[in-house]
Amino acid sequence: MLPPDMLDALVKDAYANGGALGAQELLNEMTKAVLERALDAEMTHYLGYEKGDPAGNGSGNSRNGRSPKTVSTTNGPVELAVPRDRKGSFEPAIVPKRARRLGNIDEAILSLYSRGMTTRDIESHLREVYGVNVSRELVSNVTEVVADQIALWQSRPLDEIYPILYVDGLRLRVKDKGVVTSKVAYLAVGVDIEGRKHALGLWIADTEAAKFWAKVVTDLRNRGVKDILIACCNGLTGLPDAIRGAFPDAVVQTCVVHVIRNAMRFISYGDRKKVAAAMREIYTAPTLEAAEIALTHFDKDFGTQYPAAIQVWRHAWNDFIPFLDYPPELRRIVYTTNLIENINFQLRKITKNRGHFDSDAAATKLLYLGLRNITSNRGGPSGTGTRGWKQTLNTLAALFPGRLPLH
């Protein structure tokens, strides 16, 4: 490390001779000096002797001048003199052969891309901020490095038991066979025994519902999941049957918030407050019997005027009522998929700049990078712990005896 007084003198001199531009030039010169000295140190280590040391005589290899090379860094383009050896076998690590960008530029590209910037925006940003010229094709190539990461992430082993599973989706426009169509990307988040949330997988639906969900649950089973206690979803066609087929003892709980939203679509604006109050009596009922009575009153008061809203509730009833058997602390956790909707909301922010994606793979790439950002901001790849989880786990153990490991 340089002594502080030396750094102060360098910065003072840089500003005196060129202001902010002088300071930028100083950064470039220091980057150049550090990289070239590191390359020289690597060459010395590779050959086994210092430059000019007689010990190198007859060693079979020696230094052979330097080659000019320009690399892009976050401090701007830097022109280097890279040392060569006579055999041409020297492989520097800090600035690899054929590399024209240092790793921090690639990380900057990935970071900007994962925050929703388009390739055109990234191209302009790097040129304006760092003075680095990169093409849109280069940006695409850099982001392709996550393809292997995605494959590993999608096939990694999972826990045997997830007490709670949330499934929800967001709509995307994706080009398929030359036509831009609307597709849905579904995300599954599992809460493990410790109360930590994990994104288990990401799937883009491109087949009919039943076959698609059969594939998803089979994927989860093949990756090691043996049991799910409660699966929370928003009434997705085919998903409840697929979950019960793969995990026969799982309880499927439809998202109450989605039921309310679907019913409210048929209610005129002027009646929404009183209709919402009537529906509240259904989903806050202390027992199943009380909920059935509340639904009967709701039908009596509004069934003639809004039959479609009543039908929404009756259609969702079997998958709505399970949570009525749970105590309040567990109801709050499983009555809605809001936990996963919060993640989807953040993913929507990074996809809204794109009119459409060129392929399912392109959409998956951006969503994966977005998920990686979201989970890292939450303090780790698994997100944050669930508040009061110990009490919740005890409640689940009582409701589902013998299905949770003893602690």
C-alpha positions as CSV (number, residue, x, y, z in Angstrom):
1,M,0.0,0.0,0.0
2,L,1.2,3.5,-0.8
3,P,1.8,5.8,2.3
4,P,-1.0,8.3,2.8
5,D,1.3,11.3,2.3
6,M,2.5,10.0,-1.0
7,L,-1.1,9.5,-2.2
8,D,-2.0,13.0,-1.0
9,A,0.9,14.4,-3.0
10,L,-0.1,12.5,-6.1
11,V,-3.8,13.6,-5.9
12,K,-2.8,17.2,-5.2
13,D,-0.5,17.2,-8.2
14,A,-3.1,15.6,-10.4
15,Y,-5.7,18.2,-9.6
16,A,-3.2,21.0,-10.0
17,N,-2.4,19.9,-13.5
18,G,-5.7,18.9,-14.8
19,G,-8.5,19.0,-12.2
20,A,-10.9,16.1,-12.2
21,L,-9.5,15.0,-15.6
22,G,-6.1,14.9,-14.1
23,A,-7.3,12.8,-11.2
24,Q,-8.9,10.4,-13.8
25,E,-5.6,10.2,-15.6
26,L,-3.8,9.4,-12.4
27,L,-6.2,6.5,-11.8
28,N,-5.4,5.2,-15.3
29,E,-1.7,5.6,-14.8
30,M,-1.9,3.8,-11.4
31,T,-4.0,1.0,-12.9
32,K,-1.4,0.7,-15.7
33,A,1.5,0.6,-13.2
34,V,-0.1,-1.9,-10.9
35,L,-1.1,-4.3,-13.8
36,E,2.3,-4.1,-15.5
37,R,4.2,-4.7,-12.3
38,A,1.8,-7.6,-11.5
39,L,2.5,-9.0,-15.0
40,D,6.2,-8.7,-14.4
41,A,5.9,-10.5,-11.1
42,E,4.0,-13.3,-12.7
43,M,6.7,-13.6,-15.4
44,T,9.4,-13.8,-12.7
45,H,7.5,-16.5,-10.9
46,Y,6.9,-18.4,-14.1
47,L,10.5,-18.3,-15.3
48,G,11.9,-18.8,-11.7
49,Y,14.4,-15.9,-11.8
50,E,14.5,-12.1,-11.7
51,K,15.1,-10.0,-14.7
52,G,18.9,-9.8,-15.4
53,D,19.7,-12.6,-13.0
54,P,22.5,-14.9,-14.3
55,A,20.6,-17.8,-12.9
56,G,18.5,-17.7,-16.0
57,N,21.3,-18.6,-18.3
58,G,20.7,-21.9,-19.9
59,S,17.3,-22.3,-18.3
60,G,15.7,-23.0,-21.7
61,N,13.3,-20.0,-21.6
62,S,13.8,-16.3,-21.1
63,R,12.0,-12.9,-21.5
64,N,11.4,-11.8,-25.0
65,G,10.3,-8.1,-24.9
66,R,6.8,-6.8,-24.6
67,S,3.6,-6.6,-26.6
68,P,1.2,-3.7,-26.5
69,K,-2.4,-4.4,-25.4
70,T,-5.4,-2.2,-24.5
71,V,-7.8,-3.5,-21.9
72,S,-11.1,-2.0,-20.7
73,T,-11.5,-1.3,-17.0
74,T,-13.9,0.7,-14.9
75,N,-11.2,3.4,-14.9
76,G,-11.4,3.6,-18.7
77,P,-9.2,2.0,-21.4
78,V,-5.6,1.2,-20.2
79,E,-2.7,0.6,-22.5
80,L,-0.4,-2.1,-21.2
81,A,3.0,-3.5,-22.2
82,V,2.6,-7.2,-21.6
83,P,5.8,-9.2,-21.1
84,R,6.5,-12.2,-23.4
85,D,8.7,-15.3,-23.1
86,R,10.6,-16.9,-26.0
87,K,8.6,-20.1,-25.9
88,G,5.3,-18.2,-25.9
89,S,4.0,-20.4,-23.1
90,F,3.5,-17.7,-20.4
91,E,-0.2,-17.5,-19.4
92,P,-0.7,-14.4,-17.2
93,A,-3.5,-14.6,-14.7
94,I,-4.3,-11.0,-13.9
95,V,-4.7,-10.1,-17.6
96,P,-5.3,-13.4,-19.4
97,K,-4.4,-13.9,-23.0
98,R,-6.9,-12.7,-25.5
99,A,-8.8,-10.9,-22.7
100,R,-9.8,-7.3,-23.6
101,R,-11.8,-6.6,-20.5
102,L,-10.9,-7.1,-16.8
103,G,-13.4,-8.9,-14.7
104,N,-14.8,-5.8,-13.1
105,I,-16.2,-4.7,-16.5
106,D,-17.9,-8.1,-16.9
107,E,-19.3,-7.8,-13.4
108,A,-20.5,-4.2,-14.1
109,I,-22.3,-5.5,-17.3
110,L,-24.0,-8.3,-15.3
111,S,-25.0,-6.0,-12.5
112,L,-26.5,-3.4,-14.9
113,Y,-28.3,-6.1,-16.9
114,S,-29.8,-7.7,-13.8
115,R,-31.3,-4.4,-12.9
116,G,-33.3,-4.2,-16.0
117,M,-31.1,-2.1,-18.3
118,T,-31.3,-3.1,-22.0
119,T,-28.1,-3.9,-24.0
120,R,-28.4,-0.6,-25.7
121,D,-28.6,1.2,-22.3
122,I,-25.6,-0.7,-21.0
123,E,-23.6,0.2,-24.1
124,S,-24.4,3.9,-23.6
125,H,-23.8,3.8,-19.9
126,L,-20.3,2.2,-20.1
127,R,-19.3,4.6,-22.8
128,E,-20.5,7.7,-20.9
129,V,-19.3,6.7,-17.4
130,Y,-16.2,4.6,-18.0
131,G,-15.2,5.6,-21.5
132,V,-15.4,2.0,-22.6
133,N,-16.8,1.0,-26.0
134,V,-18.7,-2.3,-25.9
135,S,-21.1,-3.5,-28.5
136,R,-24.6,-4.8,-27.8
137,E,-23.4,-8.2,-29.1
138,L,-20.6,-8.2,-26.5
139,V,-23.1,-7.4,-23.7
140,S,-25.2,-10.4,-24.8
141,N,-22.1,-12.6,-24.9
142,V,-21.1,-11.5,-21.4
143,T,-24.5,-12.2,-19.9
144,E,-24.5,-15.7,-21.6
145,V,-21.9,-16.8,-19.0
146,V,-24.8,-17.4,-16.5
147,A,-26.3,-20.1,-18.7
148,D,-24.3,-22.8,-16.9
149,Q,-25.1,-21.2,-13.5
150,I,-28.8,-21.4,-14.4
151,A,-28.6,-25.0,-15.4
152,L,-26.8,-25.9,-12.1
153,W,-29.4,-23.8,-10.1
154,Q,-32.3,-25.5,-11.9
155,S,-31.0,-29.0,-11.1
156,R,-29.4,-28.5,-7.7
157,P,-30.6,-30.9,-4.9
158,L,-33.4,-29.7,-2.6
159,D,-34.4,-30.4,0.9
160,E,-36.5,-33.5,1.6
161,I,-39.2,-31.5,3.4
162,Y,-40.6,-28.0,2.9
163,P,-43.4,-27.2,5.4
164,I,-44.7,-24.4,3.1
165,L,-44.5,-24.0,-0.6
166,Y,-45.6,-20.8,-2.5
167,V,-46.2,-20.8,-6.2
168,D,-47.1,-17.7,-8.3
169,G,-46.3,-16.3,-11.7
170,L,-45.8,-13.2,-13.8
171,R,-46.7,-12.5,-17.4
172,L,-44.0,-11.9,-20.1
173,R,-44.1,-11.3,-23.8
174,V,-41.8,-13.8,-25.5
175,K,-41.1,-14.5,-29.2
176,D,-42.0,-18.1,-30.1
177,K,-41.7,-19.4,-33.6
178,G,-41.5,-15.9,-35.0
179,V,-44.6,-14.6,-33.1
180,V,-44.6,-12.6,-29.9
181,T,-47.0,-14.3,-27.5
182,S,-47.9,-13.9,-23.8
183,K,-46.3,-16.5,-21.5
184,V,-46.2,-16.9,-17.7
185,A,-43.0,-17.4,-15.7
186,Y,-43.8,-19.4,-12.6
187,L,-41.6,-19.2,-9.4
188,A,-41.7,-21.7,-6.6
189,V,-40.5,-20.6,-3.1
190,G,-40.1,-23.1,-0.4
191,V,-39.8,-22.4,3.4
192,D,-37.5,-24.9,4.9
193,I,-37.4,-26.4,8.5
194,E,-35.4,-23.4,9.7
195,G,-37.9,-20.9,8.4
196,R,-35.7,-19.7,5.6
197,K,-37.1,-19.0,2.1
198,H,-35.5,-20.6,-1.0
199,A,-36.3,-20.0,-4.7
200,L,-36.6,-23.6,-5.7
201,G,-37.1,-23.1,-9.4
202,L,-38.3,-21.0,-12.3
203,W,-40.4,-22.3,-15.1
204,I,-41.9,-20.7,-18.2
205,A,-45.2,-22.3,-19.2
206,D,-45.3,-23.3,-22.9
207,T,-47.6,-26.3,-22.7
208,E,-51.1,-27.0,-21.6
209,A,-51.6,-26.6,-17.8
210,A,-51.9,-30.2,-16.6
211,K,-48.8,-31.4,-18.5
212,F,-46.8,-28.4,-17.4
213,W,-47.6,-28.7,-13.7
214,A,-46.9,-32.4,-13.8
215,K,-43.5,-31.6,-15.2
216,V,-42.8,-29.0,-12.4
217,V,-43.8,-31.3,-9.5
218,T,-41.9,-34.2,-11.0
219,D,-38.9,-31.9,-11.2
220,L,-39.2,-31.1,-7.5
221,R,-39.5,-34.8,-6.6
222,N,-36.5,-35.8,-8.7
223,R,-34.4,-33.1,-7.0
224,G,-35.1,-34.7,-3.6
225,V,-38.4,-33.2,-2.3
226,K,-40.3,-35.9,-0.5
227,D,-43.0,-34.0,1.4
228,I,-44.8,-30.6,1.4
229,L,-47.2,-29.8,4.2
230,I,-49.0,-26.8,2.7
231,A,-48.8,-25.6,-0.9
232,C,-50.1,-22.0,-1.4
233,C,-51.1,-21.0,-4.9
234,N,-53.5,-18.7,-6.7
235,G,-55.9,-21.3,-8.1
236,L,-53.7,-22.2,-11.1
237,T,-55.4,-24.6,-13.4
238,G,-54.0,-28.1,-13.0
239,L,-51.6,-27.3,-10.2
240,P,-53.6,-28.5,-7.2
241,D,-54.1,-31.9,-8.9
242,A,-50.5,-32.1,-9.8
243,I,-49.3,-31.4,-6.3
244,R,-51.7,-34.0,-4.8
245,G,-50.6,-36.5,-7.4
246,A,-46.9,-36.1,-6.4
247,F,-47.4,-35.3,-2.7
248,P,-50.6,-37.0,-1.7
249,D,-50.6,-35.7,1.9
250,A,-50.0,-32.1,0.9
251,V,-52.8,-29.5,1.7
252,V,-53.4,-27.1,-1.2
253,Q,-54.4,-23.7,0.0
254,T,-55.6,-21.2,-2.6
255,C,-54.6,-17.6,-2.2
256,V,-57.5,-15.8,-0.5
257,V,-56.3,-12.4,-1.9
258,H,-56.6,-13.8,-5.4
259,V,-60.1,-15.1,-4.7
260,I,-61.1,-11.6,-3.5
261,R,-59.6,-9.9,-6.5
262,N,-61.2,-12.3,-8.9
263,A,-64.6,-11.8,-7.3
264,M,-64.2,-8.0,-7.2
265,R,-63.7,-7.9,-11.0
266,F,-67.5,-8.4,-11.3
267,I,-68.5,-5.7,-8.8
268,S,-69.4,-2.2,-9.8
269,Y,-67.3,0.6,-8.2
270,G,-70.1,2.0,-6.1
271,D,-70.8,-1.4,-4.4
272,R,-67.2,-2.4,-3.8
273,K,-67.0,-1.2,-0.1
274,K,-70.1,-3.1,1.0
275,V,-69.3,-6.2,-1.0
276,A,-65.7,-6.2,0.4
277,A,-67.1,-6.0,3.9
278,A,-69.4,-9.0,3.2
279,M,-66.6,-11.0,1.8
280,R,-64.5,-10.2,4.8
281,E,-67.0,-12.1,7.0
282,I,-66.2,-15.2,4.9
283,Y,-62.4,-15.3,5.1
284,T,-62.2,-14.1,8.7
285,A,-64.7,-16.6,10.0
286,P,-63.5,-18.5,13.1
287,T,-64.7,-21.8,11.8
288,L,-65.8,-23.6,8.6
289,E,-69.4,-23.5,9.7
290,A,-69.3,-19.8,10.3
291,A,-67.6,-19.3,6.8
292,E,-70.4,-21.3,5.2
293,I,-73.0,-19.1,6.9
294,A,-71.2,-16.0,5.8
295,L,-71.1,-17.3,2.2
296,T,-74.9,-18.0,2.3
297,H,-75.5,-14.4,3.5
298,F,-73.2,-13.1,0.8
299,D,-75.2,-15.0,-1.8
300,K,-78.5,-13.8,-0.4
301,D,-77.4,-10.2,-0.4
302,F,-75.5,-10.0,-3.7
303,G,-76.1,-13.3,-5.6
304,T,-78.9,-11.9,-7.8
305,Q,-76.9,-8.8,-8.8
306,Y,-73.4,-10.3,-9.0
307,P,-73.8,-14.1,-9.6
308,A,-70.3,-14.3,-11.2
309,A,-68.7,-13.1,-7.9
310,I,-70.6,-15.8,-6.0
311,Q,-69.4,-18.4,-8.5
312,V,-65.8,-17.4,-8.0
313,W,-66.1,-18.2,-4.3
314,R,-67.9,-21.5,-4.9
315,H,-65.4,-22.6,-7.5
316,A,-62.5,-21.9,-5.1
317,W,-64.2,-23.2,-2.0
318,N,-62.6,-26.6,-1.5
319,D,-59.1,-25.1,-1.8
320,F,-60.0,-22.0,0.2
321,I,-61.3,-23.6,3.4
322,P,-58.2,-25.6,4.6
323,F,-56.7,-22.5,6.4
324,L,-59.9,-22.1,8.5
325,D,-58.7,-25.1,10.6
326,Y,-55.5,-23.3,11.5
327,P,-54.8,-20.9,14.4
328,P,-54.3,-17.2,13.6
329,E,-50.5,-17.2,13.5
330,L,-50.5,-19.9,10.8
331,R,-53.4,-18.3,8.9
332,R,-51.4,-15.1,8.4
333,I,-48.7,-17.1,6.7
334,V,-50.6,-19.4,4.3
335,Y,-53.7,-17.4,3.4
336,T,-51.9,-15.5,0.6
337,T,-49.0,-15.8,-1.7
338,N,-47.9,-12.2,-1.0
339,L,-44.5,-13.4,0.0
340,I,-43.8,-14.5,-3.5
341,E,-45.8,-11.7,-5.1
342,N,-43.3,-9.3,-3.5
343,I,-40.5,-11.0,-5.4
344,N,-42.5,-11.0,-8.6
345,F,-43.1,-7.2,-8.1
346,Q,-39.4,-6.7,-8.0
347,L,-38.9,-8.9,-11.1
348,R,-41.6,-6.9,-13.0
349,K,-39.5,-3.8,-12.4
350,I,-36.6,-5.3,-14.3
351,T,-38.7,-6.8,-17.1
352,K,-40.8,-3.7,-17.9
353,N,-38.1,-2.1,-20.0
354,R,-38.4,-4.9,-22.6
355,G,-41.2,-5.0,-25.1
356,H,-40.6,-8.7,-25.4
357,F,-37.9,-11.4,-25.1
358,D,-36.4,-13.2,-28.1
359,S,-36.7,-16.6,-26.4
360,D,-37.6,-18.4,-23.2
361,A,-33.9,-18.7,-22.5
362,A,-33.5,-14.9,-22.7
363,A,-36.4,-14.4,-20.3
364,T,-35.0,-17.0,-17.9
365,K,-31.6,-15.4,-18.0
366,L,-32.8,-12.0,-16.9
367,L,-35.2,-13.4,-14.2
368,Y,-32.4,-15.6,-12.8
369,L,-30.1,-12.6,-12.5
370,G,-32.9,-10.5,-11.0
371,L,-33.5,-13.3,-8.4
372,R,-29.8,-13.4,-7.6
373,N,-29.9,-9.7,-6.9
374,I,-33.0,-9.9,-4.8
375,T,-31.7,-12.8,-2.6
376,S,-28.3,-11.2,-2.2
377,N,-29.9,-8.0,-1.0
378,R,-31.8,-10.0,1.6
379,G,-28.6,-11.2,3.2
380,G,-27.8,-14.5,1.4
381,P,-28.9,-17.0,-1.2
382,S,-31.8,-18.2,1.0
383,G,-33.3,-14.9,1.9
384,T,-34.3,-14.0,5.5
385,G,-35.9,-16.0,8.3
386,T,-39.6,-16.1,9.0
387,R,-40.6,-14.2,12.1
388,G,-41.9,-16.3,14.9
389,W,-41.0,-19.4,13.0
390,K,-40.4,-21.6,16.1
391,Q,-44.0,-21.1,17.2
392,T,-45.2,-21.7,13.6
393,L,-43.1,-24.9,13.4
394,N,-44.7,-26.2,16.6
395,T,-48.1,-25.5,15.3
396,L,-47.3,-27.3,12.0
397,A,-46.0,-30.3,14.0
398,A,-49.2,-30.5,15.9
399,L,-51.4,-30.2,12.8
400,F,-49.3,-32.7,10.8
401,P,-48.0,-35.2,13.4
402,G,-45.1,-37.4,12.4
403,R,-44.2,-35.5,9.2
404,L,-41.6,-33.0,10.6
405,P,-38.2,-34.1,12.0
406,L,-37.9,-33.8,15.7
407,H,-35.9,-30.9,17.0
